[in-house]
Amino acid sequence: MTEYNAPSNIAKPGGVIGILGGGQLARMLAMAAAQIGHKTHIFCPDARCPAADVCATITNAPYTDEAALRQFAKTVDVVTYEFENVPAETVSFLTECGAIVRPGARALEKAQDRLHEKDFLNQIGVATAAYHGVDDLHSLEAGLAKVGRPAILKTRRLGYDGKGQTTLTDSDQDLPGAYDKAIQFAWDEVGAAPSILEGFVPFQCEISIIGARSADGDIRLYDPVENVHRSGILKTSTVPTAITEATAQKAAAIASSILSALDYVGVIGVEFFVLSNGELIVNEFAPRVHNSGHWTSDACAISQFEQHIRAVAGWPLGDPARHSDAVMENLIGSEAAAWQSLAAEPNACLHLYGKSEARPDRKMGHVTRIS
Amino acid sequence: MTEYNAPSNIAKPGGVIGILGGGQLARMLAMAAAQIGHKTHIFCPDARCPAADVCATITNAPYTDEAALRQFAKTVDVVTYEFENVPAETVSFLTECGAIVRPGARALEKAQDRLHEKDFLNQIGVATAAYHGVDDLHSLEAGLAKVGRPAILKTRRLGYDGKGQTTLTDSDQDLPGAYDKAIQFAWDEVGAAPSILEGFVPFQCEISIIGARSADGDIRLYDPVENVHRSGILKTSTVPTAITEATAQKAAAIASSILSALDYVGVIGVEFFVLSNGELIVNEFAPRVHNSGHWTSDACAISQFEQHIRAVAGWPLGDPARHSDAVMENLIGSEAAAWQSLAAEPNACLHLYGKSEARPDRKMGHVTRIS
């Protein structure tokens, strides 16, 4: 057996992992933590959140409630989060209270702002779409001149699942007045909020890599998966992909360089566009466990959820090797109503998040078909 | 997709599974239930039990507390249990309160009493060791005359992990007075409680089969595993085994006949002795998820825990096919202290039960090595 030099700030079995957020990612993190002997303390404003069913302790309070955060910090060995839009003030307050928050403020700051994220990626030599910061109609016009059309205008902050973004096509630019109108419309669509204009990437496919970095700098990456989106929401992740070994190696090298540059601790999801020449463009990264990594629960010895808990707890990372091929399919809105037939399918691993109301576009569960 | 005709008494996703007992089996059942969208309500006298960390609700009360049981019955869609020694009165009271308890009273009654268990097995044509009911020194002597020596005297009720049993060898029967002394000693060892004397089975190896039967009579069996015990406690379970296909088929047929004869709903663990001629003797069965089925969490699409929850909830059973070979090793007492090196082992799936105190002989966790 390998000896492992554990960092000092470690959650031993029986330790408490604090998680900000209580959605399905927190739910699956909590179960993974319990599998290796940890207790979880969920901090979430919503008492009926999915993670409430599987945690040892839950605090229901706003993320701005300093008294509740101070108490939370006292009870946990380490804090992590399930969503990148946790307020920066929450993280800095917890840190002031003496809590270790992983992944740290640096990763969060980059991931929360699409402009900072793109700047960071380009600074470390990672290719992205052409982009331009947009603060008003004037900079939007300048951006269009720079990145061309079609282009996508996205709010810098708080976007997810295709929300807070709009596309500017070139279909109407020759009509009199249409150009100004389209620009005004797009600017209204993003709520006149600080935004980023991104050039269109003619990609062949979308892939992602789920990677992890431990407190002592060890990096482990899962196999890349191919992702298909529907209405801006991930629909399927398939592994293995059809990309070449060379492209896969490039993607792995990029994911590793992002993890190192951020001095990252935990699991990250890095999304790529693959061009027809095999070149890679990073779309974005998420400083947390990622929907496109759900297949790891069923096709790997160590899931992304356990891997994340291991990393933030200061444990050695697990082997990300894959024992099966897998296709993960999200069950969105009413799709989860088919649970009975899904449950009867051979080699289908069904995961339901315990959400009572199946609103349209709501992720209700997923199914991983392994072979 | 296959259409499935669900029985009416079903726990839909979001339903509540009541579990009597809060140990590691309940903990793993609760996580499996949550994976497919259920909430769990644990009923356990011990507030700090392992399952407390992962359930939606817990009632801490004695199993004889009728008010607490009545309230528990109101909140759940179905009741199951993690240990066969749940008092029969508890189950009958819950049933009176309108609760559905699975597996039912019949399986529990047979499994709680080693004499009834052996009688039942022989009645349905399943071979067991020679045995004799023992109520006093006189019937113990009669039993010895019938089953020979060496023989094992076991209490009929409440034995587990080799507790409540003692061996009568033939080493000292020629010494003057030693025979009477040895008999008296054995009788004292079992606390002069109603017991069963079992003949010694010269087995080549021990195997078990984890099987499941759904509410509509569908039966699914996992591959047989070979078990090695140490000091009466399961140490390892290995799959595949070295037994022949013919022996495996015989074991499967026996497990199926037990499930059917008990009109069973849920997961059962059936333990066999394999003789050198390939013949099988059933040692005992446990009407619950079983330690020798823990490997299914890591080597199958559907674990024994999910399979049990599916069965008791009235869901279709899952495919018990195995995607990997596996060796499950129990971590007993201080063995779990090696968690850091175990966590660093490739292809080792570590499970820790969150127990704070590592007493000798206490099951603290297990590790499944897959290949």
HADDOCK unambig.tbl for C-alpha pairs under 7 A between the chains (distance, minus, plus):
assign (segid A and resid 1 and name CA) (segid B and resid 341 and name CA) 5.85 0.50 0.50
assign (segid A and resid 1 and name CA) (segid B and resid 345 and name CA) 6.51 0.50 0.50
assign (segid A and resid 2 and name CA) (segid B and resid 341 and name CA) 5.92 0.50 0.50
assign (segid A and resid 2 and name CA) (segid B and resid 344 and name CA) 6.46 0.50 0.50
assign (segid A and resid 3 and name CA) (segid B and resid 341 and name CA) 5.96 0.50 0.50
assign (segid A and resid 4 and name CA) (segid B and resid 340 and name CA) 6.75 0.50 0.50
assign (segid A and resid 4 and name CA) (segid B and resid 341 and name CA) 6.57 0.50 0.50
assign (segid A and resid 13 and name CA) (segid B and resid 354 and name CA) 6.71 0.50 0.50
assign (segid A and resid 14 and name CA) (segid B and resid 354 and name CA) 5.37 0.50 0.50
assign (segid A and resid 14 and name CA) (segid B and resid 356 and name CA) 6.71 0.50 0.50
assign (segid A and resid 31 and name CA) (segid B and resid 31 and name CA) 6.45 0.50 0.50
assign (segid A and resid 35 and name CA) (segid B and resid 351 and name CA) 5.16 0.50 0.50
assign (segid A and resid 35 and name CA) (segid B and resid 352 and name CA) 5.95 0.50 0.50
assign (segid A and resid 36 and name CA) (segid B and resid 350 and name CA) 6.28 0.50 0.50
assign (segid A and resid 36 and name CA) (segid B and resid 351 and name CA) 5.02 0.50 0.50
assign (segid A and resid 36 and name CA) (segid B and resid 352 and name CA) 4.74 0.50 0.50
assign (segid A and resid 37 and name CA) (segid B and resid 352 and name CA) 4.46 0.50 0.50
assign (segid A and resid 37 and name CA) (segid B and resid 353 and name CA) 5.33 0.50 0.50
assign (segid A and resid 37 and name CA) (segid B and resid 354 and name CA) 4.34 0.50 0.50
assign (segid A and resid 38 and name CA) (segid B and resid 354 and name CA) 6.40 0.50 0.50
assign (segid A and resid 39 and name CA) (segid B and resid 53 and name CA) 6.15 0.50 0.50
assign (segid A and resid 52 and name CA) (segid B and resid 56 and name CA) 6.69 0.50 0.50
assign (segid A and resid 53 and name CA) (segid B and resid 39 and name CA) 6.15 0.50 0.50
assign (segid A and resid 53 and name CA) (segid B and resid 54 and name CA) 6.89 0.50 0.50
assign (segid A and resid 53 and name CA) (segid B and resid 55 and name CA) 5.73 0.50 0.50
assign (segid A and resid 53 and name CA) (segid B and resid 56 and name CA) 4.05 0.50 0.50
assign (segid A and resid 54 and name CA) (segid B and resid 53 and name CA) 6.89 0.50 0.50
assign (segid A and resid 54 and name CA) (segid B and resid 54 and name CA) 4.01 0.50 0.50
assign (segid A and resid 54 and name CA) (segid B and resid 55 and name CA) 5.21 0.50 0.50
assign (segid A and resid 54 and name CA) (segid B and resid 56 and name CA) 6.10 0.50 0.50
assign (segid A and resid 55 and name CA) (segid B and resid 53 and name CA) 5.72 0.50 0.50
assign (segid A and resid 55 and name CA) (segid B and resid 54 and name CA) 5.21 0.50 0.50
assign (segid A and resid 56 and name CA) (segid B and resid 52 and name CA) 6.69 0.50 0.50
assign (segid A and resid 56 and name CA) (segid B and resid 53 and name CA) 4.05 0.50 0.50
assign (segid A and resid 56 and name CA) (segid B and resid 54 and name CA) 6.10 0.50 0.50
assign (segid A and resid 298 and name CA) (segid B and resid 301 and name CA) 6.71 0.50 0.50
assign (segid A and resid 301 and name CA) (segid B and resid 298 and name CA) 6.70 0.50 0.50
assign (segid A and resid 301 and name CA) (segid B and resid 347 and name CA) 6.03 0.50 0.50
assign (segid A and resid 301 and name CA) (segid B and resid 349 and name CA) 6.09 0.50 0.50
assign (segid A and resid 302 and name CA) (segid B and resid 349 and name CA) 6.88 0.50 0.50
assign (segid A and resid 316 and name CA) (segid B and resid 343 and name CA) 6.49 0.50 0.50
assign (segid A and resid 316 and name CA) (segid B and resid 344 and name CA) 5.62 0.50 0.50
assign (segid A and resid 317 and name CA) (segid B and resid 344 and name CA) 6.84 0.50 0.50
assign (segid A and resid 318 and name CA) (segid B and resid 343 and name CA) 6.82 0.50 0.50
assign (segid A and resid 318 and name CA) (segid B and resid 344 and name CA) 6.38 0.50 0.50
assign (segid A and resid 318 and name CA) (segid B and resid 346 and name CA) 6.76 0.50 0.50
assign (segid A and resid 319 and name CA) (segid B and resid 346 and name CA) 5.34 0.50 0.50
assign (segid A and resid 319 and name CA) (segid B and resid 347 and name CA) 6.42 0.50 0.50
assign (segid A and resid 340 and name CA) (segid B and resid 4 and name CA) 6.62 0.50 0.50
assign (segid A and resid 341 and name CA) (segid B and resid 1 and name CA) 5.83 0.50 0.50
assign (segid A and resid 341 and name CA) (segid B and resid 2 and name CA) 5.78 0.50 0.50
assign (segid A and resid 341 and name CA) (segid B and resid 3 and name CA) 5.81 0.50 0.50
assign (segid A and resid 341 and name CA) (segid B and resid 4 and name CA) 6.42 0.50 0.50
assign (segid A and resid 343 and name CA) (segid B and resid 316 and name CA) 6.48 0.50 0.50
assign (segid A and resid 343 and name CA) (segid B and resid 318 and name CA) 6.83 0.50 0.50
assign (segid A and resid 344 and name CA) (segid B and resid 2 and name CA) 6.50 0.50 0.50
assign (segid A and resid 344 and name CA) (segid B and resid 316 and name CA) 5.61 0.50 0.50
assign (segid A and resid 344 and name CA) (segid B and resid 317 and name CA) 6.84 0.50 0.50
assign (segid A and resid 344 and name CA) (segid B and resid 318 and name CA) 6.37 0.50 0.50
assign (segid A and resid 345 and name CA) (segid B and resid 1 and name CA) 6.61 0.50 0.50
assign (segid A and resid 345 and name CA) (segid B and resid 2 and name CA) 6.98 0.50 0.50
assign (segid A and resid 346 and name CA) (segid B and resid 318 and name CA) 6.75 0.50 0.50
assign (segid A and resid 346 and name CA) (segid B and resid 319 and name CA) 5.35 0.50 0.50
assign (segid A and resid 347 and name CA) (segid B and resid 301 and name CA) 6.01 0.50 0.50
assign (segid A and resid 347 and name CA) (segid B and resid 319 and name CA) 6.42 0.50 0.50
assign (segid A and resid 349 and name CA) (segid B and resid 301 and name CA) 6.09 0.50 0.50
assign (segid A and resid 349 and name CA) (segid B and resid 302 and name CA) 6.89 0.50 0.50
assign (segid A and resid 350 and name CA) (segid B and resid 36 and name CA) 6.28 0.50 0.50
assign (segid A and resid 351 and name CA) (segid B and resid 35 and name CA) 5.16 0.50 0.50
assign (segid A and resid 351 and name CA) (segid B and resid 36 and name CA) 5.03 0.50 0.50
assign (segid A and resid 352 and name CA) (segid B and resid 35 and name CA) 5.97 0.50 0.50
assign (segid A and resid 352 and name CA) (segid B and resid 36 and name CA) 4.76 0.50 0.50
assign (segid A and resid 352 and name CA) (segid B and resid 37 and name CA) 4.46 0.50 0.50
assign (segid A and resid 353 and name CA) (segid B and resid 37 and name CA) 5.33 0.50 0.50
assign (segid A and resid 354 and name CA) (segid B and resid 13 and name CA) 6.72 0.50 0.50
assign (segid A and resid 354 and name CA) (segid B and resid 14 and name CA) 5.37 0.50 0.50
assign (segid A and resid 354 and name CA) (segid B and resid 37 and name CA) 4.33 0.50 0.50
assign (segid A and resid 354 and name CA) (segid B and resid 38 and name CA) 6.39 0.50 0.50
assign (segid A and resid 356 and name CA) (segid B and resid 14 and name CA) 6.72 0.50 0.50
